[in-house]
Structures are given as structure tokens and as C-alpha cells.
Amino acid sequence: MAGLVAIYKKPADVEAFEKHYFGTHIPLAKTMPGIRRYEVSSGLISVLAGPTDVYLIGTVYFDDLEAMEKAFASPEGRATAADRQLYAPDDTGVQIFAFDTREV
């Protein structure tokens, strides 16, 4: 399985961020071909190491990195990536990681 994690800093306008993220971005992302699961953090995030200004963590899962690449290359994936620029346009407010996983 492959995952993509987006870690968002606390936005200047929390209400506008949440309205767009939950009302527009997540439904749009769920239209990408091959998406298996979309999870978001719930409640307070305890930061054990690193910057403490984490507000929300979103994680999407695909079968593998190839499926993720195909999903983001699709019209739905391009629209989802472009939409992120609307509610989090400054890359200093978000970190995004894509990775493959293996069971250990």
C-alpha cells in the first residue's frame, strides 16, 4: 500500500480552512481513481518531536505508488492538487509526503 500524508499548520482563518477542506477538498479527492481510504486527524494533535504548530493531518491511501501517480495524473487528481492551492496556497503552511509502505 502507498500513502500520502499532508501535515497542515494552524491556518490564519480556521473556519474558512475547515469549510473548504471538509466541504470541497475531501469530496473532490475522493473522486480520484484508485483511492482506497482518506483519513484525517481528530482532536488535539500531541507533537512529540518537531514543530508544535500542527493543526490537522490528512492521509490518503492507494494500492501502490504507481496507482497514486496515476490518480494524481488523472483529471480528478489534477483538480485535487490545484484545489489545495486554494485553501493552503503558501507551501510553508503544509508538508506533504508520499511513500510506499511495507509490513514489518
C-alpha positions in Angstrom: 0.0 0.0 0.0 1.1 3.6 -0.6 0.2 6.7 1.4 0.3 10.4 1.1 0.4 12.5 4.3 -0.3 16.2 4.4 0.5 18.0 7.7 -1.1 21.4 8.0 0.0 24.2 10.3 -2.8 26.1 12.0 -4.4 28.4 9.4 -5.0 32.1 9.9 -8.7 31.5 9.3 -9.6 28.1 10.8 -13.3 28.4 9.9 -12.6 29.1 6.2 -9.9 26.3 6.1 -12.3 23.7 7.6 -15.2 24.7 5.4 -13.1 24.3 2.3 -11.1 21.3 3.4 -14.1 19.2 4.5 -16.7 20.6 2.2 -14.8 20.8 -1.1 -11.3 19.3 -0.9 -12.1 15.9 0.6 -15.1 15.2 -1.6 -13.0 16.2 -4.6 -10.1 14.0 -3.6 -12.4 11.0 -3.1 -13.2 11.1 -6.8 -9.6 10.3 -7.8 -9.4 6.8 -9.4 -7.8 4.2 -7.2 -8.1 6.0 -3.8 -8.6 3.4 -1.1 -9.0 5.4 2.1 -8.9 9.0 3.3 -8.3 9.7 7.0 -7.9 12.9 8.9 -6.7 13.5 12.4 -9.3 14.0 15.0 -9.0 16.3 18.0 -5.8 17.7 19.6 -2.5 16.6 18.0 0.2 15.9 20.5 3.6 16.7 18.9 6.3 14.6 20.5 9.2 16.0 18.4 9.5 18.8 15.9 7.4 21.9 15.3 4.3 22.2 17.5 2.1 24.2 15.3 0.4 21.2 13.6 -3.3 21.7 13.1 -4.5 18.8 11.0 -3.1 15.7 9.4 -4.7 14.2 6.3 -3.7 10.8 4.9 -4.8 9.1 1.7 -4.1 5.6 0.6 -3.6 3.8 -2.7 -2.7 0.2 -3.7 0.9 1.3 -4.6 2.9 4.3 -5.7 2.1 3.6 -9.4 -1.7 3.8 -8.6 -1.1 7.1 -6.6 0.9 8.6 -9.6 -2.0 7.6 -12.0 -4.5 9.0 -9.6 -2.8 12.4 -9.4 -2.2 12.4 -13.2 -5.9 12.0 -13.8 -8.2 15.0 -14.3 -9.6 14.4 -10.8 -6.1 14.2 -9.4 -5.0 17.4 -11.1 -8.2 19.2 -9.9 -7.5 17.9 -6.3 -3.9 19.1 -6.4 -5.0 22.5 -7.8 -7.7 22.8 -5.1 -5.1 22.5 -2.4 -3.6 25.8 -3.7 -7.0 27.5 -2.9 -7.1 26.7 0.9 -3.4 26.3 1.6 -1.6 28.4 -1.1 1.6 29.0 0.9 3.7 25.9 1.0 5.2 26.9 4.3 1.8 26.0 5.8 1.8 22.4 4.7 4.2 19.5 4.4 3.3 16.6 2.0 4.9 13.2 2.0 4.3 10.3 -0.4 5.6 6.9 0.4 5.2 3.2 -0.1 4.6 1.0 2.9 5.7 -2.5 4.0 4.6 -4.6 6.9 7.4 -5.3 9.4 
